[in-house]
Amino acid sequence: MKLLSVNIGRARHVPYTDQPEGLTGIDKRPADGPVRVAAPGPKGVGGSGLAGDDVCDTRHHGGDDQAVYAMAREDLDDWQRELGRPLPNGSFGENLTTAGLDVSGARIGERWRVGPEVVLEVTCGRIPCRTFQEHLGEKQWVRRFTRKGAPGAYLRVVEPGEIRTGDAVEIVHRPGHEVTVALQFRAVTTERELLPRLLAAGAALHPDSLEAARAYVDRYGA
């Protein structure tokens, strides 16, 4: 298991984002050298956990619980075959393109050591948005991406440091529950009856998902 690339994006103007100034950093490209990773601060204030990577709409992106976004190269290859077009590393706006790691099958709260210094913790899957759809230029992309159910994973930074292309990824902690990123994604998108199952992940879960699960149980029971 390793990093194929560490990807960062600079803010640029586009006509298709809801960000007030029309800016997005979704167009991410592999970095040439090491990249510093650290917790960016709470949502709404903090942006990306990677130095030099712009998160422009902090209402919906970035912050400590979505500091880093990882996507498996295997999933990109699957989409590449389906779409009939090349998808270079970073195409989905991911910070980390991995090899040999089941990213969407990771458990919430699972911890990865990336390189010799950095430890990251899985929090949730990526919810597709209009900016993502228009960036790729694929019709009904939000629906198609959701139906596939392999969203990649957001992670929080537990131990900061530097990472670079080629770094090994090691799973150093795997929780005993069965709440995977894919399950969490289905629960908050198309199968809300699954929400009570998310509570098994506890505080490791992204706060928005934890709140949604608790609200569902309060209203409908477990």
N, C-alpha and C positions, 0 to 999 in steps of 0.2 A: 504494500500500500504506500503510495507516494503522491506528491504534488507534481502534476505535469506542468502547471504554470500558476503563478500568483498574478492576478489581474487587477489593474486599477483604471479608473476613468476620471477624466477631467470634465468639469461642467461645460456644457455647450447649449446654445439656443436651438430649440426645435419647435415646430408648430403644433405638436400633438400632446404636450404634457399639460396637466392641470396645475403644475407648480406656478405660483403667482408671477414669477419673472420669466417663465417659459424655459427654465433650465433643467437639464437632466445630466446625470453622470453614468447612465446605463451603458454607454458605449465603452466597455472595458477592454484593455489590451494587456498582454503579458508584460510584466516589469522585467527590466534587464538585470537588476541586482537585488540585494536583500531589501525587504520591506519591513518596517517596524509595525508591530501589532500591539494595540493596547485598548483597554475599555474606553469608549469615546464619551461616556456620560449618558444621562437619562434620555429617553425618547422625547423628541421635541426640542432638545438642546444639542445632544451629541449626534454626530454623523456616522461616518464609517470608522471601523476599528483599524483600518489600514492607513498608514501615513501616505499622503498624496492621492488618496481616493476620495472623490467628491460625492456626497449624498446631498442632493439639492432640496428635496421635499421631505423635511424632517417631521412633517405631520404624520407620515405613513411609513417612513423608512429610517433605518439607522437607529442609533441608541444602543445601550448596553446589551439588550436582549436580541438585537438584530445587528450585531457589530460586524459579523463576517457571514458571507453567503457562499456555500459550497455546492458544487454540482459534479456529479460523476461523469467522466468522459464516456463511460459506457452508455449513459442515458442520452448524452449528446449524439453519440454514434447512432443510437436507435432513432432519434429524431432526424438525423441526417439522412438515413435511409428512407424514412417516411416522407420527408419533405423533398427529397431529391436535390439537395443543395448542400454545399459545404458549410459546416458550422465550426469555425475556429474556436479555440479556447477563449472563454470570455464572452461568447456570443449571447449567452442568456443573462449577461450582467453579473455573472458570478465572480467572486474574488478568488476562489480556489477551484481549480479544475483538478479532480483527483483521478487516480487509477487504482483499481483493485479494491475499492471501498464501496459498500452498499450504502450510499448516502441517504436515500429515502427510506431504507430499511433500518437506519440507526434508531436507537431508542432515545426518547426524550431524557435528558440528563446524562447521556453517554458522553464520556470525555475522551478527547483525542490529544495526544502529544504530537505536535507538528515540528519537526526539526528538534534540536537539542533544548530549546527554551520554552516554546509556546504551548500552553494547554488551553483548549477550547471545549465548550460544553454545548451540546445540541439543545435547542429550545423549541423549534417549530419548523414547519414547511413554509415555502414562499407562495404567497397568494398572487396570482397574475393580475395585471392591471392594464389599462389602456396604453400607457407608455411602453410597456413590454410588447404589447401587440403591434403597435405602430413601429417600434424599433425593429422588429423582425419583418414587418411587412407581410404578415400572414393573416388571411381572412379568418374570422371566428377563432383567433388564436386563444383567447381567454378560455373559451369553452373547450377547445381541443386539449389545451394544457391541463385543464382541470379534470377532464375525462381520463386522461392518461394516468393521473395519480402518482406521478414521480416528480415531486416539486423541488427536490434538493432541500438542503437544510440551512437554516440560520443558526448561528452559534454566538455565544457570549465568550468573552475573554476571561479566563480564570487566572492564567499566568502570562504576562506580556513578554515580548522579546522580538527577535527578528526571524523571518521565514524567507525562503527562496525556492525557486524552481528546483525540483529534484529532491527536496526534503522528504524524509520518511514520515509516514503517518502511522501512529500506533494507538490502538484503542487501549487506554489505561484504566478505564472504569466503564462497566456496562451494568446498568441498574437491573434489579430483579423483576421489574414489571414488564409488560408486553406492549407498552404504548410506543409505537414507532412514529416516525415523522409522517409516513404514509397514512397511518390511522388518524393522527391528529389532523392532517390535511382534509381527509374525507369528512371528519366530524365537523369541521368548521365551514365546510363548503356544501357538499351534496348529501351528507348523511348525518344530520344533526342528532338523530337518535343515538349516535355513538358518543355524544359528548360526555355522558356520565363515566365512560370508561377512561377518559383522560385524567380523571382525578387521581388515578393510581400513580401518576407521574409527580404529583405534588408540586412543590415550589420550583422544581426544575423547569416546569412548563412555562412558556411565554405568558406573562400576566394577562394578556387579552384573552387567550384561550382558557386559562384557569378561571377567569371571571365568567366567560361564556358557559363553561361546564357547570359552575356553581349555580348560575342563574337558571340553567335548564333543569337541574335537579330540584331547585327550589320551586319551580313551576310545575314540573311534571313528575318528579320523583326519580329515583334511580332505577 
